[in-house]
Amino acid sequence: MRNKQPDDCGFAAALQAIGGKWKTSLLWALHLRPHRFAELRRLSPGISEKVLSQQLRQMEADGLISRHDYNEVPPRVQYAITPLGVSLNDAVTAMSRWGKQHEAWKARQKSAA
């Protein structure tokens, strides 16, 4: 039987914040510098405008990125990482490092068999 208690360790909340195919790559791009919507779309080949918009809205709602609307015609909107997003990006970088080590370990296990 699964425990119905809230996630005390916070890991599930972190995974939800970065869940989805595109959030980590978008977070990394915004870690490097602010970007406009079209720039993010070009940096993420294969992502639809709808999915990009959804992912950005979710990340903004989670406090990971900020959205600045310049109120110009034509519309100009820029997205930037927040301090909370930077701290999550640091955690994701550590997970990425672990993932690479794990893949190397699996390759060694496979070649030893």
C-alpha positions as a Python dict, from the first residue, in 0.01 Angstrom:
ca = {
    (1, 'M'): (0, 0, 0),
    (2, 'R'): (139, 341, -99),
    (3, 'N'): (188, 605, 162),
    (4, 'K'): (-54, 898, 109),
    (5, 'Q'): (160, 1137, 315),
    (6, 'P'): (302, 1450, 152),
    (7, 'D'): (650, 1434, 4),
    (8, 'D'): (860, 1531, 307),
    (9, 'C'): (1194, 1510, 128),
    (10, 'G'): (1093, 1738, -160),
    (11, 'F'): (1232, 1514, -433),
    (12, 'A'): (893, 1466, -599),
    (13, 'A'): (840, 1844, -607),
    (14, 'A'): (1179, 1889, -771),
    (15, 'L'): (1106, 1623, -1031),
    (16, 'Q'): (771, 1782, -1107),
    (17, 'A'): (939, 2120, -1160),
    (18, 'I'): (1178, 1973, -1419),
    (19, 'G'): (942, 1705, -1551),
    (20, 'G'): (874, 1697, -1919),
    (21, 'K'): (1093, 1652, -2220),
    (22, 'W'): (1196, 2015, -2264),
    (23, 'K'): (1221, 2188, -1927),
    (24, 'T'): (1582, 2101, -1849),
    (25, 'S'): (1710, 2217, -2188),
    (26, 'L'): (1502, 2536, -2166),
    (27, 'L'): (1632, 2598, -1816),
    (28, 'W'): (1989, 2553, -1937),
    (29, 'A'): (1941, 2789, -2232),
    (30, 'L'): (1798, 3054, -2002),
    (31, 'H'): (2082, 2993, -1755),
    (32, 'L'): (2322, 3109, -2027),
    (33, 'R'): (2125, 3429, -2105),
    (34, 'P'): (1769, 3560, -2147),
    (35, 'H'): (1593, 3457, -2468),
    (36, 'R'): (1288, 3549, -2666),
    (37, 'F'): (1023, 3289, -2753),
    (38, 'A'): (1141, 3239, -3113),
    (39, 'E'): (1502, 3196, -2998),
    (40, 'L'): (1398, 2924, -2754),
    (41, 'R'): (1202, 2752, -3029),
    (42, 'R'): (1508, 2754, -3258),
    (43, 'L'): (1724, 2617, -2975),
    (44, 'S'): (1480, 2329, -2922),
    (45, 'P'): (1430, 2156, -3257),
    (46, 'G'): (1121, 1939, -3255),
    (47, 'I'): (926, 2137, -2995),
    (48, 'S'): (591, 2278, -3105),
    (49, 'E'): (487, 2634, -3022),
    (50, 'K'): (205, 2495, -2808),
    (51, 'V'): (435, 2274, -2599),
    (52, 'L'): (697, 2549, -2567),
    (53, 'S'): (432, 2790, -2447),
    (54, 'Q'): (298, 2535, -2195),
    (55, 'Q'): (644, 2453, -2062),
    (56, 'L'): (733, 2821, -2023),
    (57, 'R'): (404, 2895, -1844),
    (58, 'Q'): (461, 2604, -1604),
    (59, 'M'): (818, 2713, -1533),
    (60, 'E'): (702, 3069, -1474),
    (61, 'A'): (427, 2946, -1237),
    (62, 'D'): (691, 2742, -1050),
    (63, 'G'): (909, 3054, -1013),
    (64, 'L'): (1194, 2914, -1223),
    (65, 'I'): (1180, 3178, -1496),
    (66, 'S'): (1046, 3529, -1537),
    (67, 'R'): (861, 3669, -1836),
    (68, 'H'): (909, 4032, -1937),
    (69, 'D'): (656, 4179, -2180),
    (70, 'Y'): (788, 4501, -2335),
    (71, 'N'): (437, 4615, -2447),
    (72, 'E'): (558, 4690, -2799),
    (73, 'V'): (417, 4633, -3144),
    (74, 'P'): (512, 4386, -3274),
    (75, 'P'): (501, 4205, -2939),
    (76, 'R'): (833, 4145, -2771),
    (77, 'V'): (859, 3908, -2474),
    (78, 'Q'): (1178, 3789, -2311),
    (79, 'Y'): (1228, 3502, -2068),
    (80, 'A'): (1503, 3490, -1805),
    (81, 'I'): (1603, 3250, -1532),
    (82, 'T'): (1526, 3347, -1171),
    (83, 'P'): (1752, 3282, -870),
    (84, 'L'): (1526, 2986, -786),
    (85, 'G'): (1577, 2855, -1141),
    (86, 'V'): (1954, 2893, -1107),
    (87, 'S'): (1947, 2689, -787),
    (88, 'L'): (1744, 2416, -961),
    (89, 'N'): (1982, 2423, -1257),
    (90, 'D'): (2270, 2357, -1015),
    (91, 'A'): (2081, 2051, -884),
    (92, 'V'): (2008, 1929, -1238),
    (93, 'T'): (2377, 1966, -1326),
    (94, 'A'): (2467, 1740, -1034),
    (95, 'M'): (2206, 1486, -1151),
    (96, 'S'): (2349, 1503, -1503),
    (97, 'R'): (2698, 1431, -1371),
    (98, 'W'): (2561, 1132, -1178),
    (99, 'G'): (2378, 1009, -1490),
    (100, 'K'): (2699, 1014, -1692),
    (101, 'Q'): (2880, 820, -1419),
    (102, 'H'): (2597, 569, -1408),
    (103, 'E'): (2603, 518, -1786),
    (104, 'A'): (2980, 457, -1771),
    (105, 'W'): (2927, 206, -1489),
    (106, 'K'): (2661, 22, -1692),
    (107, 'A'): (2892, 11, -1994),
    (108, 'R'): (3171, -140, -1781),
    (109, 'Q'): (2929, -399, -1640),
    (110, 'K'): (2813, -492, -1989),
    (111, 'S'): (3168, -526, -2126),
    (112, 'A'): (3274, -737, -1826),
    (113, 'A'): (2986, -984, -1881),
}
